[in-house]
Amino acid sequence: MGAGHQHHGHNHGHGGHSHVPTEIKHERPLWIAFGLTLFFLLVEVAGGLLTNSLALLSDAAHMMTDVLALGISLFAVRMARRPADAKRTYGYARMEAIGALINGGLLFLVAGYILWTAVGRFSQPPHVESNGMLLVAVLGLIVNLIAMKLLQAGAGESLNMRGAYLEVWSDMLGSLGVIAGALLIRFTGWTVVDPIIAVLIGLWVLPRTWTLLREAGHVLMQGVPSGLDPDEIRDAMQAQPGVATVHDLHIWALGSREPILTAHVLLSLAAGDPDAVRAAMARMLRERFHIDHATLSVVTRHGDDRDLHA
């Protein structure tokens, strides 16, 4: 193996880099949505008990997970603000994925409980007070629409916010289902529609919950972020002037939108200044693939071509 020199580079785009997730700026809407949802949860539980509606109680159980989800999201935002320290050198940005994972687990439990309870009601549908059921469901719909509007901006920016938004969105659909069920019971007297609506709510929630869990797990397992192809990135890096080969390429993310790259870059014999090659490669990664955080270990070799694969 020929002698070599290593040049380690750590690049941050646009004059600096922060591991703080983008959902921090959405903390105030989270607090407002949390307060509204908590208040209506109490109203819906009381309404479900008074009207004897399983659909309303299942929606209330779902709204309880909304409250927990928003609380977890707020906790994740607060934790993400903490700076990196000696034990957690990347900071606390992963809290958003952990929050999404917990929210997904809660949604799974609630959907399972709804389905299990609804099965028992098909054989003996109880009497349901449709007027009270309708009133509470309409109020719930209004609260959910307000909360959705508050959370919408942040839903596309992080898993944590997306998890909270999904909770409220699915609960909004649940409110629509309860309203439809209340109207059918009122005009037809067909009370079996109550557990049917409850089952539909549960079945709607489950696949979306699985998607959220899968995405959160992907981040925690340090999977390649969505939209990035390691082979394409490797080819682009190796196409840079002066680069012989790229190996030990790793791409992952702290949260849902903070891609990080590390790689070992072996320069060709005709390469110029290693620092210039590294800077050009970092600029290409930032502009073409939106990777602002790249740690590149650049190695120069003095020998024949056999050393390029060492």
C-alpha positions in Angstrom: 0.0 0.0 0.0 1.4 3.4 -0.9 1.9 6.2 1.5 -1.0 8.6 1.8 -2.2 11.8 3.4 -5.7 12.3 4.9 -7.6 15.6 4.8 -10.7 15.5 6.9 -13.4 18.0 6.0 -16.6 18.9 7.7 -18.9 21.1 5.7 -22.0 23.1 6.7 -24.1 24.9 4.2 -24.8 28.6 4.2 -22.4 29.8 6.9 -23.4 27.3 9.6 -25.4 24.3 10.6 -28.0 23.7 13.2 -29.3 20.4 14.4 -32.5 22.1 15.7 -35.6 20.8 13.9 -37.7 23.2 11.9 -40.9 22.5 14.0 -39.7 24.8 16.8 -41.2 27.8 15.0 -44.5 26.0 15.1 -44.6 25.7 18.9 -47.3 28.4 19.5 -49.8 26.7 17.1 -49.1 23.4 18.9 -49.9 25.0 22.3 -53.2 26.4 20.9 -54.2 23.1 19.3 -53.3 21.3 22.6 -55.5 23.6 24.7 -58.5 23.3 22.3 -58.2 19.6 22.0 -57.9 19.0 25.7 -61.0 21.1 26.4 -63.1 19.3 23.8 -61.9 15.9 25.0 -63.7 16.5 28.3 -66.8 17.6 26.5 -66.8 14.6 24.2 -66.3 12.0 27.0 -69.2 13.5 28.9 -71.3 13.6 25.7 -70.5 10.0 24.9 -71.5 8.8 28.3 -74.7 10.7 28.3 -75.8 9.6 24.8 -74.5 6.0 25.1 -72.7 6.3 21.8 -69.7 4.0 21.1 -68.9 6.0 18.0 -68.7 9.2 20.1 -66.7 7.4 22.8 -64.3 5.9 20.3 -63.8 9.4 18.8 -63.2 10.7 22.3 -60.6 7.9 22.8 -59.0 9.0 19.6 -59.1 12.6 20.7 -57.4 11.5 23.9 -54.5 10.3 21.8 -54.6 13.7 20.0 -54.0 15.3 23.4 -51.2 12.9 24.1 -49.7 13.3 20.6 -49.8 17.1 20.9 -48.2 16.9 24.4 -45.5 14.6 23.1 -44.9 16.9 20.1 -44.5 19.9 22.5 -42.1 17.9 24.7 -40.1 16.9 21.6 -39.9 20.5 20.5 -38.7 21.6 23.9 -36.1 18.8 24.1 -34.9 19.6 20.5 -34.0 23.1 21.7 -31.4 21.7 24.1 -27.9 22.2 22.7 -25.5 19.3 21.9 -23.4 18.2 24.8 -20.6 15.9 25.6 -22.9 12.8 25.7 -25.2 13.8 22.8 -22.9 15.5 20.3 -25.7 15.7 17.7 -28.1 17.2 20.1 -31.7 16.1 20.6 -33.1 16.4 17.1 -34.1 12.7 17.1 -36.8 13.5 19.6 -39.1 14.3 16.7 -38.8 10.7 15.5 -39.2 9.3 19.0 -42.3 11.4 19.4 -43.8 10.2 16.1 -43.0 6.6 17.2 -44.9 7.0 20.5 -47.8 8.7 18.7 -48.0 5.8 16.2 -48.1 3.3 19.0 -50.9 5.1 20.7 -52.9 5.2 17.5 -52.5 1.5 17.1 -53.8 0.8 20.6 -56.8 3.0 20.2 -57.7 1.6 16.8 -57.5 -1.9 18.2 -59.6 -1.0 21.2 -62.3 0.5 19.0 -62.5 -2.5 16.8 -62.6 -4.9 19.7 -65.4 -3.0 21.4 -67.4 -2.5 18.2 -67.6 -6.3 17.6 -69.6 -6.8 20.8 -72.1 -4.2 19.9 -73.1 -5.7 16.6 -75.1 -8.5 18.3 -76.9 -6.2 20.7 -76.9 -2.6 19.5 -77.8 -0.3 22.5 -80.0 2.7 22.4 -78.2 5.8 21.3 -79.3 9.4 21.9 -78.8 10.7 18.4 -79.5 14.4 19.1 -76.8 14.8 21.7 -74.4 12.6 19.7 -74.9 14.9 16.7 -74.3 18.1 18.7 -71.1 16.9 20.3 -69.8 15.6 17.0 -70.4 18.9 15.2 -68.5 20.7 18.0 -65.7 18.2 17.7 -65.5 18.7 13.9 -65.1 22.5 14.5 -62.3 22.0 17.0 -60.5 19.5 14.7 -60.7 21.8 11.7 -59.2 24.7 13.8 -56.4 22.4 15.1 -55.7 21.1 11.6 -55.3 24.6 10.3 -52.9 25.5 13.1 -50.8 22.4 12.4 -50.9 22.3 8.7 -47.8 24.5 8.0 -45.6 22.3 10.1 -46.9 18.9 8.9 -44.7 18.9 5.8 -41.6 19.8 7.7 -41.1 17.1 10.3 -42.3 13.6 11.4 -43.2 14.9 14.8 -45.5 17.6 13.4 -46.8 15.2 10.8 -47.7 12.7 13.5 -49.6 15.4 15.4 -51.4 16.5 12.3 -52.3 13.0 11.3 -53.8 12.4 14.7 -56.0 15.5 14.4 -56.9 14.8 10.7 -58.0 11.2 11.4 -60.0 12.5 14.4 -61.7 15.0 12.1 -62.8 12.2 9.8 -64.0 10.4 12.9 -66.2 13.4 13.7 -67.6 13.3 10.2 -68.4 9.6 10.6 -70.1 10.2 13.9 -72.2 13.0 12.4 -73.2 10.7 9.6 -74.1 8.0 12.1 -76.1 10.3 14.2 -78.2 11.5 11.3 -78.8 7.9 10.2 -79.9 6.9 13.7 -82.1 9.9 14.0 -84.0 9.4 10.8 -83.9 5.5 10.5 -83.5 4.3 14.1 -80.9 1.9 12.8 -78.6 1.9 15.9 -76.2 -0.8 14.5 -74.7 2.1 12.4 -73.0 3.3 15.6 -70.5 0.3 15.8 -70.2 0.3 12.0 -69.0 3.9 12.1 -66.6 2.9 15.0 -65.2 0.1 12.9 -64.7 2.3 9.9 -62.8 4.8 12.0 -60.5 2.1 13.3 -59.8 0.6 9.9 -59.1 4.1 8.5 -56.6 4.8 11.2 -54.6 1.6 11.1 -52.8 1.8 7.7 -51.9 5.5 8.2 -50.5 4.6 11.7 -48.4 1.9 10.1 -46.9 4.5 7.7 -46.0 6.8 10.5 -44.4 4.0 12.5 -42.4 2.9 9.5 -41.1 6.3 8.7 -40.2 7.0 12.4 -38.5 3.6 12.6 -36.6 4.3 9.4 -35.1 7.5 10.9 -34.2 5.9 14.2 -32.5 3.0 12.3 -30.5 5.6 10.4 -32.0 4.7 7.0 -31.2 6.7 3.9 -33.6 9.7 3.9 -36.5 9.6 1.4 -35.6 11.0 -2.0 -31.9 10.3 -1.8 -30.2 7.5 -3.8 -26.8 6.5 -2.4 -25.7 5.1 -5.8 -26.6 8.3 -7.6 -24.8 10.4 -4.9 -21.7 8.1 -5.1 -21.6 8.5 -8.9 -21.9 12.3 -8.7 -19.1 12.4 -6.1 -16.9 10.2 -8.2 -17.5 12.3 -11.3 -15.9 15.3 -9.5 -12.5 16.3 -11.1 -9.6 14.8 -9.2 -11.7 12.0 -7.5 -10.7 8.4 -8.1 -13.2 6.6 -6.0 -15.6 7.0 -3.1 -16.2 4.4 -0.4 -17.6 4.0 3.1 -20.5 6.3 2.0 -23.1 6.7 4.7 -26.2 8.8 4.5 -28.8 9.2 7.3 -30.8 11.9 9.0 -31.1 13.2 12.5 -34.8 14.0 12.0 -37.0 13.9 9.0 -35.3 16.7 7.1 -31.6 16.9 8.3 -29.7 14.7 5.9 -26.1 13.9 6.9 -23.4 12.3 4.8 -20.0 10.9 5.6 -17.6 9.4 3.0 -14.0 8.3 2.3 -12.8 10.0 -0.9 -9.7 8.7 -2.6 -8.1 11.2 -5.0 -6.5 10.4 -8.3 -2.8 10.9 -8.9 -3.5 14.0 -11.0 -5.7 15.7 -8.4 -4.9 19.2 -7.4 -5.4 20.8 -3.9 -7.3 18.2 -1.7 -9.0 21.0 0.2 -10.2 22.5 -3.1 -11.6 19.1 -4.3 -13.3 18.6 -0.9 -14.9 22.1 -1.0 -16.1 21.6 -4.6 -17.6 18.2 -3.6 -19.4 19.7 -0.6 -20.8 22.5 -2.7 -22.1 19.9 -5.3 -23.7 17.9 -2.5 -25.4 21.0 -1.1 -26.7 22.4 -4.4 -27.7 19.1 -6.1 -28.8 16.9 -3.2 -29.6 19.5 -0.5 -27.1 17.9 1.9 -25.7 20.7 4.0 -23.9 18.5 6.5 -21.1 16.4 4.9 -18.0 15.0 6.6 -15.5 14.0 3.9 -12.3 12.2 4.6 -10.1 13.0 1.6 -7.0 10.8 1.0 -4.2 11.5 -1.5 -2.0 8.7 -2.7 1.5 8.8 -4.2 2.1 5.6 -6.1 0.6 3.6 -8.9 -3.0 2.8 -9.7 -3.1 -0.2 -7.4 -3.2 2.0 -4.4 -6.5 3.6 -5.5 -8.5 0.6 -4.1 -6.5 0.2 -1.0 
